């Protein structure tokens, strides 16, 4: 989890001084989604493009 904290601090430090709380929250949201996506891939929780297309057709 230390990597997540480091990524968050790094991302926030790169924002301009005029950044709003919404800017910060959005950046943290994106970092969270990236980390969760990487974790899912490492656990084999993926789907093929064909399966995704089939699932999207049911929406």
PDB file of N, CA, C and O in Angstrom:
ATOM      1  N   UNK A   1       0.825  -1.203   0.000  1.00  0.00           N
ATOM      2  CA  UNK A   1       0.000   0.000   0.000  1.00  0.00           C
ATOM      3  C   UNK A   1       0.862   1.257   0.000  1.00  0.00           C
ATOM      4  O   UNK A   1       0.382   2.346  -0.313  1.00  0.00           O
ATOM      5  N   UNK A   2       2.121   1.102   0.348  1.00  0.00           N
ATOM      6  CA  UNK A   2       3.016   2.260   0.364  1.00  0.00           C
ATOM      7  C   UNK A   2       3.128   2.876  -1.030  1.00  0.00           C
ATOM      8  O   UNK A   2       3.255   4.094  -1.160  1.00  0.00           O
ATOM      9  N   UNK A   3       3.082   2.054  -2.060  1.00  0.00           N
ATOM     10  CA  UNK A   3       3.167   2.572  -3.423  1.00  0.00           C
ATOM     11  C   UNK A   3       1.976   3.470  -3.729  1.00  0.00           C
ATOM     12  O   UNK A   3       2.129   4.508  -4.372  1.00  0.00           O
ATOM     13  N   UNK A   4       0.802   3.080  -3.275  1.00  0.00           N
ATOM     14  CA  UNK A   4      -0.390   3.888  -3.488  1.00  0.00           C
ATOM     15  C   UNK A   4      -0.235   5.265  -2.842  1.00  0.00           C
ATOM     16  O   UNK A   4      -0.556   6.285  -3.452  1.00  0.00           O
ATOM     17  N   UNK A   5       0.247   5.284  -1.629  1.00  0.00           N
ATOM     18  CA  UNK A   5       0.453   6.554  -0.922  1.00  0.00           C
ATOM     19  C   UNK A   5       1.480   7.410  -1.662  1.00  0.00           C
ATOM     20  O   UNK A   5       1.280   8.611  -1.840  1.00  0.00           O
ATOM     21  N   UNK A   6       2.570   6.791  -2.089  1.00  0.00           N
ATOM     22  CA  UNK A   6       3.612   7.529  -2.816  1.00  0.00           C
ATOM     23  C   UNK A   6       3.049   8.084  -4.124  1.00  0.00           C
ATOM     24  O   UNK A   6       3.298   9.239  -4.468  1.00  0.00           O
ATOM     25  N   UNK A   7       2.291   7.262  -4.850  1.00  0.00           N
ATOM     26  CA  UNK A   7       1.691   7.725  -6.104  1.00  0.00           C
ATOM     27  C   UNK A   7       0.758   8.911  -5.863  1.00  0.00           C
ATOM     28  O   UNK A   7       0.748   9.866  -6.640  1.00  0.00           O
ATOM     29  N   UNK A   8      -0.022   8.847  -4.789  1.00  0.00           N
ATOM     30  CA  UNK A   8      -0.957   9.926  -4.475  1.00  0.00           C
ATOM     31  C   UNK A   8      -0.203  11.219  -4.137  1.00  0.00           C
ATOM     32  O   UNK A   8      -0.544  12.291  -4.636  1.00  0.00           O
ATOM     33  N   UNK A   9       0.807  11.108  -3.301  1.00  0.00           N
ATOM     34  CA  UNK A   9       1.599  12.292  -2.921  1.00  0.00           C
ATOM     35  C   UNK A   9       2.292  12.887  -4.137  1.00  0.00           C
ATOM     36  O   UNK A   9       2.306  14.105  -4.315  1.00  0.00           O
ATOM     37  N   UNK A  10       2.865  12.032  -4.970  1.00  0.00           N
ATOM     38  CA  UNK A  10       3.535  12.510  -6.186  1.00  0.00           C
ATOM     39  C   UNK A  10       2.552  13.237  -7.110  1.00  0.00           C
ATOM     40  O   UNK A  10       2.857  14.307  -7.636  1.00  0.00           O
ATOM     41  N   UNK A  11       1.376  12.645  -7.299  1.00  0.00           N
ATOM     42  CA  UNK A  11       0.380  13.247  -8.191  1.00  0.00           C
ATOM     43  C   UNK A  11      -0.083  14.601  -7.668  1.00  0.00           C
ATOM     44  O   UNK A  11      -0.210  15.560  -8.430  1.00  0.00           O
ATOM     45  N   UNK A  12      -0.332  14.671  -6.377  1.00  0.00           N
ATOM     46  CA  UNK A  12      -0.793  15.939  -5.789  1.00  0.00           C
ATOM     47  C   UNK A  12       0.304  16.993  -5.872  1.00  0.00           C
ATOM     48  O   UNK A  12       0.023  18.161  -6.142  1.00  0.00           O
ATOM     49  N   UNK A  13       1.536  16.593  -5.645  1.00  0.00           N
ATOM     50  CA  UNK A  13       2.631  17.575  -5.675  1.00  0.00           C
ATOM     51  C   UNK A  13       2.861  18.140  -7.072  1.00  0.00           C
ATOM     52  O   UNK A  13       3.418  19.229  -7.215  1.00  0.00           O
ATOM     53  N   UNK A  14       2.438  17.412  -8.100  1.00  0.00           N
ATOM     54  CA  UNK A  14       2.615  17.886  -9.479  1.00  0.00           C
ATOM     55  C   UNK A  14       1.488  18.806  -9.942  1.00  0.00           C
ATOM     56  O   UNK A  14       1.584  19.424 -11.002  1.00  0.00           O
ATOM     57  N   UNK A  15       0.427  18.898  -9.151  1.00  0.00           N
ATOM     58  CA  UNK A  15      -0.679  19.791  -9.514  1.00  0.00           C
ATOM     59  C   UNK A  15      -0.259  21.246  -9.294  1.00  0.00           C
ATOM     60  O   UNK A  15       0.580  21.523  -8.437  1.00  0.00           O
ATOM     61  N   UNK A  16      -0.828  22.163 -10.048  1.00  0.00           N
ATOM     62  CA  UNK A  16      -0.502  23.576  -9.842  1.00  0.00           C
ATOM     63  C   UNK A  16      -1.042  24.067  -8.495  1.00  0.00           C
ATOM     64  O   UNK A  16      -1.967  23.479  -7.936  1.00  0.00           O
ATOM     65  N   UNK A  17      -0.470  25.119  -7.999  1.00  0.00           N
ATOM     66  CA  UNK A  17      -0.907  25.681  -6.716  1.00  0.00           C
ATOM     67  C   UNK A  17      -2.377  26.089  -6.753  1.00  0.00           C
ATOM     68  O   UNK A  17      -3.030  26.147  -5.712  1.00  0.00           O
ATOM     69  N   UNK A  18      -2.891  26.367  -7.926  1.00  0.00           N
ATOM     70  CA  UNK A  18      -4.280  26.793  -8.068  1.00  0.00           C
ATOM     71  C   UNK A  18      -5.257  25.615  -8.123  1.00  0.00           C
ATOM     72  O   UNK A  18      -6.453  25.824  -8.323  1.00  0.00           O
ATOM     73  N   UNK A  19      -4.770  24.381  -7.950  1.00  0.00           N
ATOM     74  CA  UNK A  19      -5.628  23.199  -8.034  1.00  0.00           C
ATOM     75  C   UNK A  19      -6.726  23.265  -6.975  1.00  0.00           C
ATOM     76  O   UNK A  19      -6.508  23.702  -5.844  1.00  0.00           O
ATOM     77  N   UNK A  20      -7.898  22.821  -7.378  1.00  0.00           N
ATOM     78  CA  UNK A  20      -9.028  22.797  -6.448  1.00  0.00           C
ATOM     79  C   UNK A  20      -9.107  21.427  -5.783  1.00  0.00           C
ATOM     80  O   UNK A  20      -8.424  20.484  -6.183  1.00  0.00           O
ATOM     81  N   UNK A  21      -9.950  21.339  -4.766  1.00  0.00           N
ATOM     82  CA  UNK A  21     -10.149  20.053  -4.112  1.00  0.00           C
ATOM     83  C   UNK A  21     -10.717  19.039  -5.108  1.00  0.00           C
ATOM     84  O   UNK A  21     -10.414  17.849  -5.027  1.00  0.00           O
ATOM     85  N   UNK A  22     -11.537  19.511  -6.044  1.00  0.00           N
ATOM     86  CA  UNK A  22     -12.073  18.622  -7.076  1.00  0.00           C
ATOM     87  C   UNK A  22     -10.959  18.076  -7.964  1.00  0.00           C
ATOM     88  O   UNK A  22     -10.990  16.906  -8.343  1.00  0.00           O
ATOM     89  N   UNK A  23      -9.977  18.910  -8.299  1.00  0.00           N
ATOM     90  CA  UNK A  23      -8.831  18.456  -9.091  1.00  0.00           C
ATOM     91  C   UNK A  23      -8.068  17.356  -8.347  1.00  0.00           C
ATOM     92  O   UNK A  23      -7.689  16.339  -8.930  1.00  0.00           O
ATOM     93  N   UNK A  24      -7.855  17.579  -7.064  1.00  0.00           N
ATOM     94  CA  UNK A  24      -7.130  16.611  -6.237  1.00  0.00           C
ATOM     95  C   UNK A  24      -7.918  15.307  -6.126  1.00  0.00           C
ATOM     96  O   UNK A  24      -7.360  14.221  -6.276  1.00  0.00           O
ATOM     97  N   UNK A  25      -9.203  15.423  -5.864  1.00  0.00           N
ATOM     98  CA  UNK A  25     -10.035  14.231  -5.711  1.00  0.00           C
ATOM     99  C   UNK A  25     -10.093  13.431  -7.008  1.00  0.00           C
ATOM    100  O   UNK A  25     -10.050  12.201  -6.980  1.00  0.00           O
ATOM    101  N   UNK A  26     -10.190  14.112  -8.130  1.00  0.00           N
ATOM    102  CA  UNK A  26     -10.226  13.413  -9.414  1.00  0.00           C
ATOM    103  C   UNK A  26      -8.913  12.674  -9.654  1.00  0.00           C
ATOM    104  O   UNK A  26      -8.919  11.526 -10.099  1.00  0.00           O
ATOM    105  N   UNK A  27      -7.796  13.321  -9.365  1.00  0.00           N
ATOM    106  CA  UNK A  27      -6.487  12.688  -9.555  1.00  0.00           C
ATOM    107  C   UNK A  27      -6.364  11.444  -8.672  1.00  0.00           C
ATOM    108  O   UNK A  27      -5.858  10.412  -9.113  1.00  0.00           O
ATOM    109  N   UNK A  28      -6.829  11.548  -7.424  1.00  0.00           N
ATOM    110  CA  UNK A  28      -6.778  10.396  -6.519  1.00  0.00           C
ATOM    111  C   UNK A  28      -7.712   9.284  -6.988  1.00  0.00           C
ATOM    112  O   UNK A  28      -7.390   8.104  -6.852  1.00  0.00           O
ATOM    113  N   UNK A  29      -8.858   9.654  -7.535  1.00  0.00           N
ATOM    114  CA  UNK A  29      -9.810   8.683  -8.075  1.00  0.00           C
ATOM    115  C   UNK A  29      -9.171   7.890  -9.219  1.00  0.00           C
ATOM    116  O   UNK A  29      -9.292   6.666  -9.271  1.00  0.00           O
ATOM    117  N   UNK A  30      -8.503   8.579 -10.119  1.00  0.00           N
ATOM    118  CA  UNK A  30      -7.860   7.926 -11.259  1.00  0.00           C
ATOM    119  C   UNK A  30      -6.748   6.991 -10.774  1.00  0.00           C
ATOM    120  O   UNK A  30      -6.627   5.866 -11.259  1.00  0.00           O
ATOM    121  N   UNK A  31      -5.951   7.446  -9.833  1.00  0.00           N
ATOM    122  CA  UNK A  31      -4.882   6.609  -9.288  1.00  0.00           C
ATOM    123  C   UNK A  31      -5.469   5.343  -8.658  1.00  0.00           C
ATOM    124  O   UNK A  31      -4.937   4.249  -8.845  1.00  0.00           O
ATOM    125  N   UNK A  32      -6.553   5.496  -7.921  1.00  0.00           N
ATOM    126  CA  UNK A  32      -7.213   4.347  -7.299  1.00  0.00           C
ATOM    127  C   UNK A  32      -7.684   3.347  -8.347  1.00  0.00           C
ATOM    128  O   UNK A  32      -7.489   2.142  -8.190  1.00  0.00           O
ATOM    129  N   UNK A  33      -8.301   3.842  -9.412  1.00  0.00           N
ATOM    130  CA  UNK A  33      -8.800   2.952 -10.463  1.00  0.00           C
ATOM    131  C   UNK A  33      -7.653   2.230 -11.170  1.00  0.00           C
ATOM    132  O   UNK A  33      -7.781   1.053 -11.509  1.00  0.00           O
ATOM    133  N   UNK A  34      -6.557   2.910 -11.390  1.00  0.00           N
ATOM    134  CA  UNK A  34      -5.392   2.289 -12.017  1.00  0.00           C
ATOM    135  C   UNK A  34      -4.849   1.174 -11.129  1.00  0.00           C
ATOM    136  O   UNK A  34      -4.561   0.079 -11.613  1.00  0.00           O
ATOM    137  N   UNK A  35      -4.707   1.447  -9.828  1.00  0.00           N
ATOM    138  CA  UNK A  35      -4.207   0.429  -8.904  1.00  0.00           C
ATOM    139  C   UNK A  35      -5.155  -0.766  -8.836  1.00  0.00           C
ATOM    140  O   UNK A  35      -4.700  -1.910  -8.825  1.00  0.00           O
ATOM    141  N   UNK A  36      -6.458  -0.522  -8.792  1.00  0.00           N
ATOM    142  CA  UNK A  36      -7.420  -1.618  -8.739  1.00  0.00           C
ATOM    143  C   UNK A  36      -7.392  -2.431 -10.033  1.00  0.00           C
ATOM    144  O   UNK A  36      -7.536  -3.653 -10.004  1.00  0.00           O
ATOM    145  N   UNK A  37      -7.207  -1.759 -11.158  1.00  0.00           N
ATOM    146  CA  UNK A  37      -7.112  -2.454 -12.433  1.00  0.00           C
ATOM    147  C   UNK A  37      -5.885  -3.341 -12.504  1.00  0.00           C
ATOM    148  O   UNK A  37      -5.966  -4.478 -12.970  1.00  0.00           O
ATOM    149  N   UNK A  38      -4.760  -2.839 -12.050  1.00  0.00           N
ATOM    150  CA  UNK A  38      -3.532  -3.638 -12.034  1.00  0.00           C
ATOM    151  C   UNK A  38      -3.685  -4.845 -11.114  1.00  0.00           C
ATOM    152  O   UNK A  38      -3.229  -5.941 -11.439  1.00  0.00           O
ATOM    153  N   UNK A  39      -4.325  -4.644  -9.972  1.00  0.00           N
ATOM    154  CA  UNK A  39      -4.549  -5.739  -9.037  1.00  0.00           C
ATOM    155  C   UNK A  39      -5.456  -6.804  -9.661  1.00  0.00           C
ATOM    156  O   UNK A  39      -5.201  -8.000  -9.519  1.00  0.00           O
ATOM    157  N   UNK A  40      -6.501  -6.374 -10.344  1.00  0.00           N
ATOM    158  CA  UNK A  40      -7.411  -7.314 -10.990  1.00  0.00           C
ATOM    159  C   UNK A  40      -6.678  -8.141 -12.057  1.00  0.00           C
ATOM    160  O   UNK A  40      -6.884  -9.350 -12.164  1.00  0.00           O
ATOM    161  N   UNK A  41      -5.837  -7.488 -12.829  1.00  0.00           N
ATOM    162  CA  UNK A  41      -5.071  -8.198 -13.867  1.00  0.00           C
ATOM    163  C   UNK A  41      -4.138  -9.219 -13.219  1.00  0.00           C
ATOM    164  O   UNK A  41      -4.023 -10.347 -13.700  1.00  0.00           O
ATOM    165  N   UNK A  42      -3.475  -8.832 -12.137  1.00  0.00           N
ATOM    166  CA  UNK A  42      -2.544  -9.761 -11.491  1.00  0.00           C
ATOM    167  C   UNK A  42      -3.273 -10.953 -10.881  1.00  0.00           C
ATOM    168  O   UNK A  42      -2.674 -12.011 -10.682  1.00  0.00           O
ATOM    169  N   UNK A  43      -4.564 -10.789 -10.582  1.00  0.00           N
ATOM    170  CA  UNK A  43      -5.364 -11.892 -10.034  1.00  0.00           C
ATOM    171  C   UNK A  43      -6.079 -12.668 -11.139  1.00  0.00           C
ATOM    172  O   UNK A  43      -6.850 -13.586 -10.859  1.00  0.00           O
ATOM    173  N   UNK A  44      -5.823 -12.299 -12.388  1.00  0.00           N
ATOM    174  CA  UNK A  44      -6.423 -13.004 -13.506  1.00  0.00           C
ATOM    175  C   UNK A  44      -7.873 -12.639 -13.771  1.00  0.00           C
ATOM    176  O   UNK A  44      -8.572 -13.350 -14.493  1.00  0.00           O
ATOM    177  N   UNK A  45      -8.325 -11.546 -13.200  1.00  0.00           N
ATOM    178  CA  UNK A  45      -9.711 -11.106 -13.383  1.00  0.00           C
ATOM    179  C   UNK A  45      -9.809 -10.244 -14.644  1.00  0.00           C
ATOM    180  O   UNK A  45      -9.979  -9.026 -14.579  1.00  0.00           O
ATOM    181  N   UNK A  46      -9.697 -10.906 -15.771  1.00  0.00           N
ATOM    182  CA  UNK A  46      -9.772 -10.211 -17.056  1.00  0.00           C
ATOM    183  C   UNK A  46     -10.839 -10.868 -17.920  1.00  0.00           C
ATOM    184  O   UNK A  46     -11.361 -11.931 -17.586  1.00  0.00           O
ATOM    185  N   UNK A  47     -11.150 -10.225 -19.024  1.00  0.00           N
ATOM    186  CA  UNK A  47     -12.106 -10.801 -19.963  1.00  0.00           C
ATOM    187  C   UNK A  47     -11.644 -10.497 -21.372  1.00  0.00           C
ATOM    188  O   UNK A  47     -10.987  -9.487 -21.625  1.00  0.00           O
ATOM    189  N   UNK A  48     -11.994 -11.379 -22.277  1.00  0.00           N
ATOM    190  CA  UNK A  48     -11.588 -11.185 -23.664  1.00  0.00           C
ATOM    191  C   UNK A  48     -12.428 -10.076 -24.289  1.00  0.00           C
ATOM    192  O   UNK A  48     -13.485  -9.712 -23.773  1.00  0.00           O
ATOM    193  N   UNK A  49     -11.943  -9.551 -25.401  1.00  0.00           N
ATOM    194  CA  UNK A  49     -12.672  -8.517 -26.128  1.00  0.00           C
ATOM    195  C   UNK A  49     -14.014  -9.069 -26.599  1.00  0.00           C
ATOM    196  O   UNK A  49     -15.030  -8.377 -26.550  1.00  0.00           O
ATOM    197  N   UNK A  50     -14.009 -10.306 -27.050  1.00  0.00           N
ATOM    198  CA  UNK A  50     -15.259 -10.923 -27.519  1.00  0.00           C
ATOM    199  C   UNK A  50     -16.276 -11.027 -26.388  1.00  0.00           C
ATOM    200  O   UNK A  50     -17.454 -10.733 -26.591  1.00  0.00           O
ATOM    201  N   UNK A  51     -15.839 -11.441 -25.200  1.00  0.00           N
ATOM    202  CA  UNK A  51     -16.750 -11.512 -24.055  1.00  0.00           C
ATOM    203  C   UNK A  51     -17.275 -10.127 -23.679  1.00  0.00           C
ATOM    204  O   UNK A  51     -18.446  -9.975 -23.332  1.00  0.00           O
ATOM    205  N   UNK A  52     -16.422  -9.143 -23.749  1.00  0.00           N
ATOM    206  CA  UNK A  52     -16.833  -7.780 -23.435  1.00  0.00           C
ATOM    207  C   UNK A  52     -17.867  -7.287 -24.436  1.00  0.00           C
ATOM    208  O   UNK A  52     -18.859  -6.668 -24.052  1.00  0.00           O
ATOM    209  N   UNK A  53     -17.643  -7.557 -25.710  1.00  0.00           N
ATOM    210  CA  UNK A  53     -18.607  -7.152 -26.739  1.00  0.00           C
ATOM    211  C   UNK A  53     -19.950  -7.827 -26.497  1.00  0.00           C
ATOM    212  O   UNK A  53     -20.998  -7.189 -26.599  1.00  0.00           O
ATOM    213  N   UNK A  54     -19.917  -9.119 -26.176  1.00  0.00           N
ATOM    214  CA  UNK A  54     -21.152  -9.859 -25.915  1.00  0.00           C
ATOM    215  C   UNK A  54     -21.880  -9.260 -24.711  1.00  0.00           C
ATOM    216  O   UNK A  54     -23.096  -9.070 -24.749  1.00  0.00           O
ATOM    217  N   UNK A  55     -21.137  -8.965 -23.651  1.00  0.00           N
ATOM    218  CA  UNK A  55     -21.756  -8.376 -22.461  1.00  0.00           C
ATOM    219  C   UNK A  55     -22.332  -7.003 -22.761  1.00  0.00           C
ATOM    220  O   UNK A  55     -23.416  -6.670 -22.280  1.00  0.00           O
ATOM    221  N   UNK A  56     -21.627  -6.204 -23.545  1.00  0.00           N
ATOM    222  CA  UNK A  56     -22.111  -4.858 -23.881  1.00  0.00           C
ATOM    223  C   UNK A  56     -23.396  -4.905 -24.685  1.00  0.00           C
ATOM    224  O   UNK A  56     -24.237  -4.013 -24.572  1.00  0.00           O
ATOM    225  N   UNK A  57     -23.552  -5.939 -25.496  1.00  0.00           N
ATOM    226  CA  UNK A  57     -24.772  -6.071 -26.311  1.00  0.00           C
ATOM    227  C   UNK A  57     -26.011  -6.330 -25.445  1.00  0.00           C
ATOM    228  O   UNK A  57     -27.137  -6.096 -25.882  1.00  0.00           O
ATOM    229  N   UNK A  58     -25.800  -6.809 -24.226  1.00  0.00           N
ATOM    230  CA  UNK A  58     -26.936  -7.111 -23.340  1.00  0.00           C
ATOM    231  C   UNK A  58     -27.386  -5.877 -22.554  1.00  0.00           C
ATOM    232  O   UNK A  58     -28.403  -5.931 -21.863  1.00  0.00           O
ATOM    233  N   UNK A  59     -26.666  -4.793 -22.646  1.00  0.00           N
ATOM    234  CA  UNK A  59     -27.022  -3.585 -21.892  1.00  0.00           C
ATOM    235  C   UNK A  59     -28.228  -2.934 -22.457  1.00  0.00           C
ATOM    236  O   UNK A  59     -28.670  -1.905 -21.947  1.00  0.00           O
TER     237      UNK A  59
END
